[in-house]
């Protein structure tokens, strides 16, 4: 079963869009897949770096 996904709309700076497009193409992923991957890693990093 595929994970549930929701459509969202965000506004990004043009330079961020250009860089994400470039990186996603290099990684053979779609723009949205790449953003999702980056955000997951960011959230994981934040969670792992918080004192418990």
N, CA, C and O atoms as CSV, one atom per row, in Angstrom:
chain,resi,resn,atom,element,x,y,z
A,1,UNK,N,N,0.838,-1.178,0.000
A,1,UNK,CA,C,0.000,0.000,0.000
A,1,UNK,C,C,0.885,1.245,0.000
A,1,UNK,O,O,1.826,1.345,0.787
A,2,UNK,N,N,0.582,2.178,-0.875
A,2,UNK,CA,C,1.357,3.405,-0.962
A,2,UNK,C,C,1.066,4.305,0.232
A,2,UNK,O,O,-0.051,4.314,0.751
A,3,UNK,N,N,2.069,5.060,0.667
A,3,UNK,CA,C,1.811,6.005,1.760
A,3,UNK,C,C,0.826,7.075,1.306
A,3,UNK,O,O,0.805,7.456,0.135
A,4,UNK,N,N,0.029,7.545,2.219
A,4,UNK,CA,C,-0.921,8.595,1.897
A,4,UNK,C,C,-0.184,9.906,1.709
A,4,UNK,O,O,0.742,10.233,2.452
A,5,UNK,N,N,-0.607,10.636,0.717
A,5,UNK,CA,C,0.016,11.919,0.443
A,5,UNK,C,C,-1.074,12.958,0.277
A,5,UNK,O,O,-2.200,12.649,-0.111
A,6,UNK,N,N,-0.718,14.184,0.576
A,6,UNK,CA,C,-1.643,15.297,0.425
A,6,UNK,C,C,-0.997,16.361,-0.437
A,6,UNK,O,O,0.213,16.583,-0.377
A,7,UNK,N,N,-1.805,17.001,-1.223
A,7,UNK,CA,C,-1.310,18.104,-2.037
A,7,UNK,C,C,-1.235,19.355,-1.178
A,7,UNK,O,O,-2.140,19.658,-0.401
A,8,UNK,N,N,-0.140,20.066,-1.339
A,8,UNK,CA,C,0.027,21.346,-0.647
A,8,UNK,C,C,0.560,22.364,-1.652
A,8,UNK,O,O,1.126,22.013,-2.687
A,9,UNK,N,N,0.366,23.593,-1.322
A,9,UNK,CA,C,0.887,24.668,-2.152
A,9,UNK,C,C,1.807,25.520,-1.294
A,9,UNK,O,O,1.420,25.990,-0.224
A,10,UNK,N,N,3.034,25.715,-1.776
A,10,UNK,CA,C,3.985,26.556,-1.044
A,10,UNK,C,C,4.621,27.535,-2.025
A,10,UNK,O,O,4.615,27.317,-3.236
A,11,UNK,N,N,5.154,28.590,-1.491
A,11,UNK,CA,C,5.865,29.571,-2.294
A,11,UNK,C,C,7.336,29.496,-1.922
A,11,UNK,O,O,7.707,29.586,-0.751
A,12,UNK,N,N,8.167,29.329,-2.947
A,12,UNK,CA,C,9.611,29.219,-2.735
A,12,UNK,C,C,10.329,30.297,-3.525
A,12,UNK,O,O,9.833,30.777,-4.545
A,13,UNK,N,N,11.496,30.667,-3.041
A,13,UNK,CA,C,12.335,31.614,-3.774
A,13,UNK,C,C,12.819,30.955,-5.065
A,13,UNK,O,O,13.031,29.744,-5.122
A,14,UNK,N,N,12.989,31.782,-6.099
A,14,UNK,CA,C,13.416,31.259,-7.398
A,14,UNK,C,C,14.744,30.520,-7.336
A,14,UNK,O,O,14.925,29.511,-8.018
A,15,UNK,N,N,15.675,31.012,-6.526
A,15,UNK,CA,C,16.977,30.345,-6.442
A,15,UNK,C,C,16.857,28.969,-5.791
A,15,UNK,O,O,17.597,28.051,-6.143
A,16,UNK,N,N,15.936,28.822,-4.851
A,16,UNK,CA,C,15.699,27.517,-4.210
A,16,UNK,C,C,15.085,26.553,-5.223
A,16,UNK,O,O,15.483,25.390,-5.304
A,17,UNK,N,N,14.128,27.035,-5.982
A,17,UNK,CA,C,13.484,26.198,-7.000
A,17,UNK,C,C,14.517,25.699,-8.005
A,17,UNK,O,O,14.537,24.516,-8.344
A,18,UNK,N,N,15.354,26.581,-8.470
A,18,UNK,CA,C,16.382,26.195,-9.452
A,18,UNK,C,C,17.317,25.129,-8.902
A,18,UNK,O,O,17.629,24.152,-9.583
A,19,UNK,N,N,17.760,25.326,-7.663
A,19,UNK,CA,C,18.697,24.364,-7.066
A,19,UNK,C,C,18.024,23.018,-6.821
A,19,UNK,O,O,18.624,21.975,-7.080
A,20,UNK,N,N,16.787,23.025,-6.325
A,20,UNK,CA,C,16.075,21.769,-6.081
A,20,UNK,C,C,15.823,21.032,-7.395
A,20,UNK,O,O,15.955,19.809,-7.451
A,21,UNK,N,N,15.467,21.750,-8.437
A,21,UNK,CA,C,15.275,21.119,-9.751
A,21,UNK,C,C,16.567,20.454,-10.220
A,21,UNK,O,O,16.561,19.323,-10.705
A,22,UNK,N,N,17.663,21.174,-10.066
A,22,UNK,CA,C,18.967,20.641,-10.468
A,22,UNK,C,C,19.315,19.382,-9.679
A,22,UNK,O,O,19.714,18.372,-10.259
A,23,UNK,N,N,19.163,19.443,-8.373
A,23,UNK,CA,C,19.501,18.301,-7.520
A,23,UNK,C,C,18.560,17.116,-7.755
A,23,UNK,O,O,18.994,15.965,-7.737
A,24,UNK,N,N,17.300,17.393,-7.970
A,24,UNK,CA,C,16.351,16.299,-8.197
A,24,UNK,C,C,16.637,15.579,-9.514
A,24,UNK,O,O,16.501,14.359,-9.607
A,25,UNK,N,N,17.031,16.341,-10.519
A,25,UNK,CA,C,17.388,15.712,-11.800
A,25,UNK,C,C,18.641,14.852,-11.655
A,25,UNK,O,O,18.714,13.755,-12.209
A,26,UNK,N,N,19.612,15.346,-10.919
A,26,UNK,CA,C,20.838,14.575,-10.694
A,26,UNK,C,C,20.553,13.280,-9.946
A,26,UNK,O,O,21.230,12.272,-10.149
A,27,UNK,N,N,19.547,13.315,-9.081
A,27,UNK,CA,C,19.183,12.156,-8.267
A,27,UNK,C,C,18.078,11.318,-8.920
A,27,UNK,O,O,17.592,10.350,-8.335
A,28,UNK,N,N,17.695,11.699,-10.120
A,28,UNK,CA,C,16.645,11.012,-10.885
A,28,UNK,C,C,15.344,10.892,-10.083
A,28,UNK,O,O,14.744,9.820,-10.005
A,29,UNK,N,N,14.931,11.997,-9.501
A,29,UNK,CA,C,13.684,12.073,-8.738
A,29,UNK,C,C,12.867,13.247,-9.254
A,29,UNK,O,O,13.390,14.162,-9.891
A,30,UNK,N,N,11.590,13.200,-8.969
A,30,UNK,CA,C,10.759,14.349,-9.307
A,30,UNK,C,C,11.032,15.466,-8.304
A,30,UNK,O,O,11.598,15.246,-7.233
A,31,UNK,N,N,10.621,16.644,-8.677
A,31,UNK,CA,C,10.778,17.807,-7.806
A,31,UNK,C,C,10.125,17.544,-6.451
A,31,UNK,O,O,10.745,17.771,-5.412
A,32,UNK,N,N,8.905,17.077,-6.453
A,32,UNK,CA,C,8.192,16.844,-5.187
A,32,UNK,C,C,8.805,15.694,-4.389
A,32,UNK,O,O,8.868,15.766,-3.161
A,33,UNK,N,N,9.254,14.648,-5.057
A,33,UNK,CA,C,9.913,13.549,-4.346
A,33,UNK,C,C,11.179,14.046,-3.650
A,33,UNK,O,O,11.475,13.658,-2.520
A,34,UNK,N,N,11.909,14.900,-4.335
A,34,UNK,CA,C,13.153,15.405,-3.757
A,34,UNK,C,C,12.875,16.283,-2.546
A,34,UNK,O,O,13.543,16.158,-1.520
A,35,UNK,N,N,11.900,17.165,-2.661
A,35,UNK,CA,C,11.533,18.022,-1.525
A,35,UNK,C,C,11.080,17.161,-0.355
A,35,UNK,O,O,11.459,17.422,0.787
A,36,UNK,N,N,10.288,16.154,-0.619
A,36,UNK,CA,C,9.814,15.252,0.432
A,36,UNK,C,C,10.994,14.558,1.126
A,36,UNK,O,O,11.031,14.461,2.352
A,37,UNK,N,N,11.935,14.086,0.344
A,37,UNK,CA,C,13.118,13.421,0.894
A,37,UNK,C,C,13.930,14.384,1.770
A,37,UNK,O,O,14.341,14.029,2.875
A,38,UNK,N,N,14.153,15.582,1.277
A,38,UNK,CA,C,14.931,16.578,2.022
A,38,UNK,C,C,14.237,16.939,3.333
A,38,UNK,O,O,14.887,17.030,4.374
A,39,UNK,N,N,12.941,17.142,3.289
A,39,UNK,CA,C,12.202,17.487,4.502
A,39,UNK,C,C,12.201,16.342,5.512
A,39,UNK,O,O,12.334,16.576,6.714
A,40,UNK,N,N,12.053,15.121,5.039
A,40,UNK,CA,C,12.109,13.967,5.951
A,40,UNK,C,C,13.450,13.898,6.657
A,40,UNK,O,O,13.514,13.673,7.865
A,41,UNK,N,N,14.528,14.095,5.892
A,41,UNK,CA,C,15.862,14.049,6.482
A,41,UNK,C,C,16.054,15.189,7.471
A,41,UNK,O,O,16.641,14.994,8.535
A,42,UNK,N,N,15.577,16.350,7.137
A,42,UNK,CA,C,15.690,17.504,8.024
A,42,UNK,C,C,14.964,17.248,9.346
A,42,UNK,O,O,15.504,17.515,10.419
A,43,UNK,N,N,13.750,16.735,9.260
A,43,UNK,CA,C,12.977,16.446,10.473
A,43,UNK,C,C,13.639,15.352,11.309
A,43,UNK,O,O,13.646,15.427,12.538
A,44,UNK,N,N,14.189,14.347,10.651
A,44,UNK,CA,C,14.903,13.284,11.338
A,44,UNK,C,C,16.127,13.850,12.068
A,44,UNK,O,O,16.392,13.497,13.217
A,45,UNK,N,N,16.861,14.725,11.391
A,45,UNK,CA,C,18.044,15.350,11.993
A,45,UNK,C,C,17.664,16.179,13.213
A,45,UNK,O,O,18.347,16.126,14.236
A,46,UNK,N,N,16.599,16.930,13.113
A,46,UNK,CA,C,16.136,17.743,14.250
A,46,UNK,C,C,15.770,16.835,15.420
A,46,UNK,O,O,16.145,17.092,16.564
A,47,UNK,N,N,15.046,15.792,15.122
A,47,UNK,CA,C,14.618,14.851,16.179
A,47,UNK,C,C,15.819,14.208,16.859
A,47,UNK,O,O,15.830,14.062,18.081
A,48,UNK,N,N,16.817,13.828,16.094
A,48,UNK,CA,C,18.005,13.161,16.639
A,48,UNK,C,C,18.922,14.097,17.412
A,48,UNK,O,O,19.710,13.647,18.244
A,49,UNK,N,N,18.827,15.365,17.149
A,49,UNK,CA,C,19.711,16.324,17.811
A,49,UNK,C,C,19.092,16.988,19.027
A,49,UNK,O,O,19.746,17.793,19.691
A,50,UNK,N,N,17.868,16.672,19.325
A,50,UNK,CA,C,17.229,17.263,20.497
A,50,UNK,C,C,17.600,16.490,21.754
A,50,UNK,O,O,17.558,15.260,21.770
A,51,UNK,N,N,17.961,17.207,22.795
A,51,UNK,CA,C,18.269,16.516,24.061
A,51,UNK,C,C,17.022,15.844,24.627
A,51,UNK,O,O,15.912,16.365,24.518
A,52,UNK,N,N,17.230,14.678,25.234
A,52,UNK,CA,C,16.088,13.943,25.797
A,52,UNK,C,C,16.169,13.876,27.283
A,52,UNK,O,O,15.292,13.295,27.923
